[in-house]
């Protein structure tokens, strides 16, 4: 086991996603004032991090596709990054996202606060 400290009082806010093939662990952490999305290597060393504001990530773990792209639903944003931390795209839903994204048959699915399922192809 290893312990990795994150910024100023942040605590893990989402279960991690592990990409063994590309040697990455992805997780969200937050405190009262901010949230951050982290990528660690399999030994717990920080590879990159990005601020994600005050988005609620609780119980919405990220998901990783076969190409190593990672997806996170956090508050009103659904975001995809490359395994190296470059943002690929971001979708905003005024109602907000309420579920973890899942991938099936090259599509990404996520639920929103209006009770709808959003499906995005090419994932």
N, C-alpha and C positions, 0 to 999 in steps of 0.2 A: 504494500500500500504506500501511497505518497500523499502528501498534503501540499496543496498549492494555494497560496494566499492571493486574494483578489483585492481590488482597490478599496480603500477607506471604508471598511465596515459593510461592504456588500456581502450578501449571503446567496448561496445557490438558489435560484428561483425556478429552475426547471430541471427535470431529470436530463442527464446528458445523452447525447447521441455519439456513438462510437463508430468510427470508420477505420477498421483494422487494416484494410488493404492499403490505405493512404496514410496510416499512422496518425490519426487525428481523433481528438475528443472535443466535442462542441458543447457548450453550456451557456446558459444565461444566468446572470447574477444581478442583484439589485439591492438598494437600500431605499430610504424614504425619498431621496432626492434624485436618483439616477439609476439607470440600468445599463449594463454592458454585456455584450456577447463575446465570448472567449473561444479561442481555439488553442488547445494544448497538444503536445505530442504525447505518445503513449507512456512516457516517463513523467508526465505532469509539468513539463516546461512550457511556458507561455510562448506561442508562435505568433499570435496576433490577437488584437481585440478591437472592437468598435463600439462606440457609445450608441445606445438606442433610446435614450431619454427615459421618460417615466412610464414606459409601456409595461402593461401587466403581462408577465410571462409565466405566471404561476400555473403549474400543471399543463403547460403546453410545450413539451419537449421538441427540439428541432428534429429534422429528419435529413438523411443524407442519401443521395441517389448513387447509381453505379459509377457515375463519372466523378464523384467526389464533391459535387455541388451540395451545399447545405441550405436548408430552408427553415425559416422561423416565422411563426405568427406571433406578433407582439403588439397588443393593443389594437390600433387601427392600421397597422402595417403588416404586410406579408413580404418578406425580404429573402432574396437568394444571393449567396456569396459563392465564389470559387473556393476551393480548398486552401488557397493562399490569401484569402481575405479581401479580394476585389469584389465589390458589389456588382452583381449581374443585372438585377432589376428589383423594383420595389412597387408593390400595389397598395393602394390605400382604400379602405372601406370606411365611410363615415360612421357606420354602426359599430365597427370593430369586429375582430375575429375572436372566436370563443373556443376553438378546438385546435388540437395539434394538427399540422399538415400530415397527410399520408400520401404515399406514392403507390400507384397501381397502373399497369399497362401504359407506361410513359405519360401518365397524367398525375398532377398534384391536386389533391382534394383538401379543402379546409372549410369549416363551418363558420358562419357569421352570426351576429347577435339577432338578426332578423329571421333566423331559422333556416337560412338557405345554405346550400353547399356550393362553393365556388370550385370549378374544375379548370385547370390550366394545362394545356397540352405541351408536349415537347420537353417533358422533364424526365 
